[in-house]
Amino acid sequence: MKYWLFVQIMKRSQLTITDLHFDVLKLIIVLVASSSNGAADLARALSVSRVFMTFAGDRDILRAVVFDNLKLPERFQSIPNVKGLIHSCAHAGNVSAQYLLAKTLLVSTSRLLSREKDYAWLQAVSSCLCADCRAYSRWVAEEYTSVSSSMVPFLCSWVIPPVPRPSLPHFTLVRLFLEKCSNDYILKMRLYLNHYFEYFLGLAGAGYMVLYNCIKNICIYSDAGQCLERMTKGCMEMKTKAESSAKSSSEEGTKGGIIAVHSRMIEWSRQCSKRQREIESMLRGSREYDGEPLEFDKIFADLTKEFETTTLLKEECPDHIWYKSPHAVATIFTRLGAMFKENSSVSFKNIEIYRDFAMSMFDQLFP
């Protein structure tokens, strides 16, 4: 009887989830925060209950929040609740939040640099008092104020005593971005990184050109490595097709399966060599790199189309066509695939070399 009464009392005292013990509630919220949509789920959970809101400042929970699937608008700084969650998690040591904050910081720095250049231009033409110039001047001033105010927490040089030094200065976040950023995404953020270096180091500042060239070379090697990976995959596919053609012709006992190799083979080799020289010129700096995709694997795609033409061996062969057996074609693509794979590996190794050098230089410029 006493046990039954105890069970009934416990049931009545735990009618809702908020009646659970503090440690159990914390564990539940940690599980919510660490789910695939952790940031959005946590924001919703904290907004529906004052009991849940008491966990808003818990560092264990903030470090566990997952931001991987969080989609933010381009100018998320204007949304206080999203901005507050990201900042809180970043200051608690959440690496995902710090990485996300670094990306928005780079974009904000680029906008700030652009507005400063616009302001300098307006100062130069200040004698013009037309309505359009006055309206544009007001817009530049508003934009500059908005962007600069959002960056104040990260700028040590702007902090005035007795305001303490920011716990997450801009260079700490950007260094984390350089370390964690994927090879393909750093290509997308190339201009923002260059604008960041220009704003904080100056075009004539120490280390600017070194970091600029590091980022440029990382982007070129990343793009080239991905092209070579696709070419390696294409070689394996063509090798399989050639071997299949050889097998079918052997089973049929015919002279079929002979693969036509056009003179485009020579032309492809020339185009590939030319493109390689252009890439080397970009790496040396003697040729400008504009960030556009290299896409030299498209030259290789044209070659594979020529090899896919299968024909019977005829008595009169056109002068501009060579004929190769499927076995020979399989050997050609095996060797090409091995070469592309090795070059791709070299490209990705060079990326890590330049990335490490950039971070080392970064540590010297922003101690």
N, C-alpha and C positions, 0 to 999 in steps of 0.2 A: 504494500500500500504506500509506504514512504517513497519507494523507488518510483512508483507511478506518478505520485505528486511532484517529485523532483523533475521527471521528464516533462510533465505538462508545464511546469514553471519555466523550464528551459525553452520549450517550444514557443511560449507566449513572449518570452524576452528576446527571441530571435525571429520575429515575423518578417523582417526585411534584411537586405544585405548589409545595410548600415549598422545593424545591431551586432554584426560579427566582431570578433576581437580585433584590436588594432593591427596586430601582426598578420592576421589572415587577410584583412582588407588590403594591407600593403602588398602582400604577395599577389593578390588578385590584380591590383593596379599595375604592378610590375609586369605581369603576364599580358595585360592589355597594352601597355606601353611598348613591349618588345614584340608585338605581333607585326605582321607584314605591313599593316596600315597604322602602326603604333602612334604616330604623331596626331593624326586625325581622330583616332579612337580615344586617345587620352584627352584631347581637347574637348570632345563631346562628353566624356565621363566627368571631367572636372566642372563642366558647365551645368550639370543637372543636379548636383548635390553639394551642400555645404560641407558635409562630412568628407566627401572626396576632395573638396577644395583644400582641406587641411594638409593634403599630401602634395600640394602644388610645389612646395619648396624643398621636398625631400630629394637629396642629392642622388641617392640610390635609384630612385625612379627616373629622375631627369637624365641620368647617365644611360639608362636602359632604353630610352625612347628611340624608335626606329623612324628615320626620315626618308628611307629609300624610295617609297612610292608616293611621297608628298609632292603634289603639283602646285607650284606657286605662280601667281601672276607676275608679270615682268617687274612691276613696281610694288612689291609686297610691303615695302617700308610704310606704306600708308595704311596698312591693316594692323592695328596695335596688338590684337590678341595673338595673331600668327607671329608677328615680330617678337612679342614678349616671350612666347614659348621657345622659339629658336635661341634667343639670347640667353634665357635661363638655362637651357640644356647645354649650350656652348660653355657658359661660365662654370657649369658643374663638371665639365670634363668630357662631355659627349662629343666624340670625334666626328660623328655624322653631322651633328649640328654645326660644329666648327667648320667643316668642309662646305656645308651649304652657306654658312655665313661668309666664308671666303669668296665664294662665287658671286654673291650679291655685292660684296665689298669691291671686287674687281670691276663689276658693271658700274657701280656708283662712282668709282674713281674715274672711269672712262667718261662718264657723263659730266663729272666735275671739271675734268680737263677741257672737255668740249665747251662748257659754259664759260670757263675762264678765257678761252681763246675768243669766244664770241664777245665777251665783255671788253677784251683788249681791242677788238676790231671796232666796237661801238665807241670806245674812247677816242680812237683815231678819226672817226667820222662824226664826232660829237657836234660839229657845226650844223649838221643836217637836223632840222626840227620838224620834218614832215610827220604826219600822223602814223605812217607805217613804221618809221624808225622809233618813234616814241613807244608804240605798242610792242614792238619787238624788244626794246630795251627793258620794258617792264616785265615781259615774259622771261627774259634771260635772268633778271634779278630774282624773280620768284623761283625759277628753277635752281639757280645757284644756292639760294638760301635753303631750299628744301633738301638738296643733295648734301650740302656741307653740314647741315644739322644732323643728318642721319649718320655721318661719319665721325662726329666729334668723339664718341666713346672709344674709337680706335686710334685716334691721333694723339700721341704723347706730346707733340710739339704745340698742340692747341690747348692742352690742359693747364689751367691757371690755378695756382694754389688758392685755397686749401683743398681743391679737388684732387683726390688721390690718382696715382698713375693707373691707367686702365689695365685690368688683369688680362685682357686679350688685345694687345696692340696689333695694328694692321699687319706688320711683318710676320708675326707669329702665325696668323691665319693663312697668309699667302704662302709661307714656307710649307705649311701643312698641305695646301692645295698642290704645290709643286711635287710633293712627295707622294700624294695619294691619287693624283689625277691620272686617268687612263691615257694611253697613247693617242687614241682617236679623239678624245674629248679635249686634250690640250691643243689640238689643231683648231678646234672650234673657238677656243678661248685665247688664241694667239694674240689677236689685236688688243684684247682687254689687258693681257699681261704686259704687252708693250706700252700701253697707255699708263699702266700702273708704274712701270719703271721710269717712264718719261716724267710723270708727275712728281714722284718722290726723289728721283736722282737727277733729272734734267737731261736734256739731249747731250750736253757737254759734260755731264757729271761722271765721276769715277765709277767704273763698272757698268755703265749703261750699255755700251756696245758689246761688252762681254756677255751680259745676260741676254741682250737682244739676239746675238748670234747663237747662243745656246738654245734658246727657244726656237729659233728658225731651223737649226739643224735637227732638233728633236722632231719638229713637224715634218721636215723633208724625209728623214729616215723612217718615221712612222708611216707616212703615206707610201713610201717605196716598199717598206716591209709588207704592208697589206697587199699591195699590187703583186709582189712576188709570191705571197701566200696563195692568192687567187690563181696565179700562173702555174704554181706547183700542183694545185688541185686540178687545173685544166689538163696538165700533162698526164696525171694519173688516169683521168677519164679517157683521154685519147689513147693511152697505152692499152686500157681495157678494151676499147673498141677495136683497135688493131689486132689484139690477140684473139678477140672473138671472131673477127673476119678471117684470120689465119686458120682458126679451128674449123669454121664452117666450110672453107674452101678445101681443106684437107679431107674432111669427111665426104664431100661431094666428089673429090677426085678431079676437079676442074682447075683451069687456070684463072678462075675468078678470084676476086678479093684483092686484085692488084690495085694499089692506091696511087692516084695521080698526085704528083708533087709539082705544083706550078713554079714558075720562075719567081713567084711572090716570096718564095723561101729566101732568095737572095735579097730581095727588096726589104723583107721583114728584118733581116739581119742588119741591113744598113740603117733602117729607121730606129731599131733598138739601140744600136751603137750611138747614133746621133742623140737620142733622148738621154742616154747614159752620160754623154759629154755635157749636155745641158744641166743635168742634175749635179754633176761634179762642179760646174761653174757656179751654180746656186750655192753650193756648200762653201766654195772658196770666197764667195761674195763678188765675183766678177760679173755675175748675172743676177738681176733682181728677182727675188722670190715674192710673189704676190699672194701666196696662200691658196691658189687655185689647185684643185686635185691634179696630181701628175698623170694618172690614168694611162700609163704606158702599157698596162696589161691589155688595153683595147687593141694595140698593135698585134699582140700575141693572139687575141681572139680571131682576128682576120686570118692569121696563119692556120689556125685549127680548122676553119671552114674549108680551106683548100684541101687539107688532109682528109676531110670527111667525104670527099668525092671519090667514090669507088667505081671502077670501070673494068671492063675486060681488056686484056692486052690485044692491041690491034696491029696489023702488019705495018700500016703507015702511021707513025706517031708524029704529032706536031712538034716542031723544033723547040717550042717554048715550054714543053711539058716533059718532065722526067717521070719514070714509072718505078715505084719501089714496092717490094713485097711487104705484106703486113708485118712480118717479123722484123724487117729493117725499120719500119715506121715505129714499132714498139720500142726498139732499141734507141731510136732518135729521141723519143719522148721520155724514155727512162733517164737518159743522160741529161736532157734539158731539165727535167724535174729535179734531179739531184743538184744541178747547178743553181736553180732558182731557190731551192730549199736552203742551200748553204748561204747564198747571198741574203736571203731573208733573215737567217739567224744572225749574220753579221750586222744587218741593219738594226735589229732589236738590241743587240749588245751595245752598239754605238748610242742608242737612245739612253740606255742606263748610264753610260759613261758621261754623256752631256747632262743628264739629269743630276747625277751626283756632283758634277762640277758646278752646275748652276746653284745647287743648294749650298755647296761650300762657299761659293762667292757671295751668296745671299747672307750667310752667317757673318761674313766679314764686313759687309756693307750695313747690316742691321744687327749689331751685336746686342 
